[in-house]
Amino acid sequence: MKYNVYQRSSDSRFVASSDVGADAFGKRKRIVAYGKTEREATKKLREKLFEYENSDIKDTKETLVAFLSEYIKRNKDNWADTTVSLYEMYVTKHIEPYFKTQKVKDLTPIMVDDFYSYKIESGSSSNTVLKYHRFLNSAFNYGVKKDIITKNVCEKATAPKHIDYSPNIYEQDQFNQLWNYVKDKYDRVPIILGAACGFRRGEIFGLKWTDIDFKNCKIKIQETCVRFDKTIIKDPKNQFSKREISVPKYVIDVLKDYMKEQKVINLNSNIMTVDPSYYSHRFKWILNKYNLPPTRLHDLRHYNATLMMNLGIPDKIASERLGHKDTTMLKKIYQHNQKSVDKATSEKINEVFSNSL
C-alpha cells in the first residue's frame, strides 16, 4: 500500500500517512503515524496498516448524532417529507440531548437499553420509544450494509414492547355534553368534522373551503396537514384516504355559520387556521376545563365508526367513508364498543325470558 512521509516544520517530527479509501458517506479515510525519525514513523504506519487490514473493526469515528444525521441526509429523497421531519426530530430532540458526543464505535447494547429506560421513565410511552428503536435499528443496518460500521448494536438491545392503544370512545351522552360546551365556539368545526365525518386530524386541518360542496353536502379529502418541527402539507395517508363523501346537512350548516363568522374571502384558504398540534393541546384543555372524560381528537373518528356500526351501516361503506383500504381496522375499532353492545344484548335476552317464562 502506498504511503507518504514528510517532516513537519513546527516540531521536526516525521508524519507517515496512507489513504485507505472512503466510507459510504464519501469521507476520506487515512491512517497516520508519527515518529522522531522517518524510519520510526514508517514502521508505526506499517504496523497500523497491518492491524487495519487484518481487523474487522473498521467502525467510523463519527459521533452517533453525526452518523444519524448523515443517514437521514443520504436517504431523505426516498422518504416522505413527514418521515424526514420525524426522524430529524428524533435526533435533535431525543437522541442528541441524551447521547451528546457519544461515538458510534463505542456504543453498546446496554447504552441503548439505558436510553430506552430513561425515555420511558421520563414519560414517553413504550410505543413511542419503540419508534426510536426502529429508527436506530434501520440506521445501524444501513451502516453495516454500507461498511461504515461492523455491527448493529440494536440487535442485542432490548426493544420496548408494543402496547395496543385502547381508545376511550365516547358514549352518546358524553359526546352530547362535549358538543353543548363547544357548539358556539370555533372548536365546533374540528370536533364535528371528526365526530360526524370520521376525518383524521391531518385531514381536518388540511381542508380548504374549496373542498366543500355546500350545495350537494359533500366534502373532498385531497390534502393533509401535519406538524413535527414544521408544518407540512402532503397527500393523504394512502390512495384510499383521498376520497369524497356525503356529509350530514348539520355539518354543512355548522361550516356555513363558521364561514360567515370568519368573513372568509379567500376560498382557497384552510378552514382551520391554527396549528394541528396546538389544537390537540387545546382539545385536552377543553376536556379538563369541563371535567369531561379523557379522549383524543382522533378518537372522535372512532366515535364516528361506532356510530355507523350502531346505525347498521355496512362495514364496507363505513370503511370507505373513513378512508380505510379494507374493513380490518374498522373491526378493531368495533371491538372497543363491544362492552356496551354486550350489555344491551344481555338486556334484550333478559326481556325475552322475562316476558315468556
N, C-alpha and C positions, 0 to 999 in steps of 0.2 A: 504494500500500500504506500502511495506517495505521501511525502510529508515535507514541510518547510521548517527551516530553522533560522532564527535571526537573534541578534543581540540587542537588548533594549538599552537605549541611551540613558534612560532615567536611573537605572541601578546596575547596569552592565551585566544583568542576568541573561542567560540564553533561554529562548522560547521555542519549543518544538510543537508543531500542530499538524493535524491531519483532518481533512474533510471525510466524514463517513456517511454522506448522503443527506437527505432531508426527510422530515417526518411527513405524515399525511396532510398536515396543515401547511406544508411548503416551507417550514422553518429549517434553516441550515443547521446541521449537526456537526460539531467539531470537537475533537479531543485534543486537549492542550496539556503540556508538561513543562516544568521549569527546572533549570539547573545552573550551577555556578560555571560549568563548562559546557561546551557544545555536546561533548560525549555524554555527560550526565543527563542533559535534557533529552537527548535522543534515546538513551537507554530507558528512561522513565516513560517516554512516549510509547516505545515498543511494548513495554510491559502493560501499559494501559490499553493499547490496541489489542494485544493478545487476550486480555481479560474481557474486553468488549466483544470480540469475535467469538469467544467461547462461553459466553454467558447468555442466559435467556432474559436477564434483567436489563432491559433497554428502555425502561419507563421514562416518560417525559419529566423534566424538572419543573414543569409548569405548576402553578397553583391550581387547586380544584376549580376555583372560580374562573380563572383564565381558560382552563380546559373546557368547562361547560359553556362559556361564552363563545368560544371558537366553534364548539359543536353546534350551537344554535345558528351561528353565522353561516356555517358551511351547509346547513340543511334547510334553512328557512324558506328557500324557494320551492321546496317540496311540501311545505306545510301551509295551512290556512293562517291568515293574519292573527286570528284569535289564538291559535296554538302557539305562534311565535310570542305573542304578548304574554300568554300564560306562562310559558317556560322562562321568559325573561323575568317575570315577576317572581317565580320560584327562586331564581338565582339571587336577585338583588334584595328581596325582602325576607327570605328564609334561609337560604344556604350560605350566602356570604356573611351575614351577621354572626352566624354560628361558627363556620369553619375559618373565616378570615383568610390567613395566608397559608393554610394547610396545603402541602404539596400532594399531588395525586399519587406519586410513587410511595409515599409514606402512609397513605390511607389504609386502614384496616377494617374488617367487618365489624369489630367491636366499636370502632369510632362511629360507623354508620348506625349501628344499633343505638348508641348513646344519643345520636342526633334524633332518631325517631322517638325515643323515650322522652327526650327534652321537649319536643314539639307537642307530644300528647299531654305531658304534664303542664305545658303552658296554655293548654286549652284547645289545641287543634284536635279535630275528630280523627279517629282511626282511618276513616275513608280518605280524608284529606292527606294524611301522612302517607297513605298507600300511593297516592298520586305522585308524591315526591319520590317515593321508592321506584315507581315505574319510570319516571323521568331519568333518574340516576342510572338505573339498570340499562335503559336504552342508550344513554350516553356512553357508559362503560363498554357495552357491547360494540358500539361503533368504534371506540378507541382500540379495542382488541382486534377487530376486523381490519382496521387500517394500520396495524402495527405501531400504534402510538404508545400503548401500554400492553402489558403481557397478561393481565388478569382483570377480571371483573369482580370487585370486592362485594358487590351486591348479591352475588350467587351464594355467598356464605353468610350474608346478613339476614336477620330475621324480619321478613316483611310483615307489616301490620295486617291483621285480618280484616277482610271486607265485612262491614256490617250493613245489612239491608236496612234502608231507611223506612221507617213506618210513619207515613204522613198522618197528621191529625186532620182528618176531613170533617168539616163542619156538618152538623145536622141542620135541617131546615130552619129550626128556631134560632140556632146560633148565627146562621148567616143573616137571618132577618134582623137580629139585633145589630150586627155589624152594619148592615145596609141602612138602618134607621139613623145611625150615627153619622154616616158619610154621604147620604143621598143629596145633601145640599152643598157639598164641598167638591173640590176638584178631584178628590180621591175616588169619587164615584166612577170616574172613567176607567182607570186601570182595574178597579175591583169588578165592575160589571162586565168588562171585556174578558176577564179571567173566569168569572163565575158563570156567565150566561153563554159565552162563546168558546170557552176552553182554550184560550190563547196562552202561549208561553210568555214569560216576562219579556224576552227579547223581541217577540212578535208584537207585543203591545207597544213597546217603545220604539219599534221600527215603523209603525203605521203612519202613513201620511193621509191628509184629508182626501187626496185623490184616490185613495184605496177604498173609499166609502161610496157605495152606490145607494144614496139616500132614497131614491125613487123605488128601487126594487128590493130594498132591505138586504143588501149583500155587502160582504167585506172580503177584500183580497189580501192575502198574506204574500208579500213579494220580497220583503227585506226584514232583517232582524237587527236590533241594536244591542250590543253587549259592551261591557267595560271591564278591563283589568287595570292596566296602568294608563289606558287611554280609551276613548270611545271609538268603537269600530262598527261600521255599517257593513253587513255581509248578507250573503244569500241565506235563506232558511236552512234549518238543520239538515234536511235531506230533500230529495226530489218530491217526496210525499207531503212535506211540510209546506211547499209552495202550492197554495190552494185558494179557492174562492168558496165561501159558504154563505148560505142564507142565515140571517140572524134575526132574533125577535125584534118586532117593531119597538118594543120597550127600549131596547138598546139603541136603536136609531134615534128615538126621541131624546134619550139621555145625551147622545152625541150632538144632536141639533142644538139643544139648550146650552151645552158647553161651548159649542162653536160661536153662538151669539154672545155668550159671556166674554169669551176671549177676543171678540171682534176680529176674527180671522180674515185676513186679506189674501195672504199667500197660501193658496190651496195645496201647494207642493211642500209645505212645511210639515213637520212632525206634529201629530196630535198631542203627544206628551213632550213637554219641553225640558223636563228635569232629567237628571242622570238616573239610569235604571238602578244602579247600586245604591244611590241616595234614597230612592223611593222604597227599596226593600227595608232600609233602616226606618224610614218614616212609617211604613206599614206596621212594623213591630212596635213602634212608639204608639200608634193608634190603638193597637190591641191592649197595650199596658195602660194607656190613659183611660179606657173604658172598661177595664177589668174583664176583657174577653179572653177565652182560652187561646193559648199559643197555636199558631198555624203559620204557614208561609204563604207568600203571594202566589207561589207556584202551586200550592195545594188547592187554590180556588179552581185550578184546572182539573184537579182530581174530584173536587166537588161537582163540577160540571159533568164529569164522566159518570159518577154515581147517580146524578140526577137523570141522565139519559137512561141508565140502566133501570131505575125505578119507574121511568115512564114507558119502559118496554121498547126502547129504540134498538133495532138490531145491532149487534156488535160491529158488523162491517161498516154500517153507516156511521156509527159513533166513532170508530177508528179513523175513518176518512175525515170526519169533521175535526178531529184532534190532530190530524197530520201524522198518524202512525202508518207504517208500511203494512202492518198486519194487526191482528187482534191480541197478540201476545202481551204487550204492555198493558192493554186495556184490562185483560183478565187479572193481571197483578194488582191493578188499581182496585178492581172489584172485590178482591179478597179482603181489603180493608173495610169493606162495607158489609161483610158477612155477619158481624155480630148483631147489627140492628135487624138485618133480614132474618137471621136465625130466631131472634126474639119474636118478630112479627109472625113467623111461620109457626112457632110454638103456640102463640095465642090463637091463631086460626084453627090449628088442630084441636086445641082445647075447646073451642066453640063447637066443633063437630061432636066431640064426645059429650059435652055438657048438654047439648040440645037433643042428643039421640039416646042417651042412656038414662 
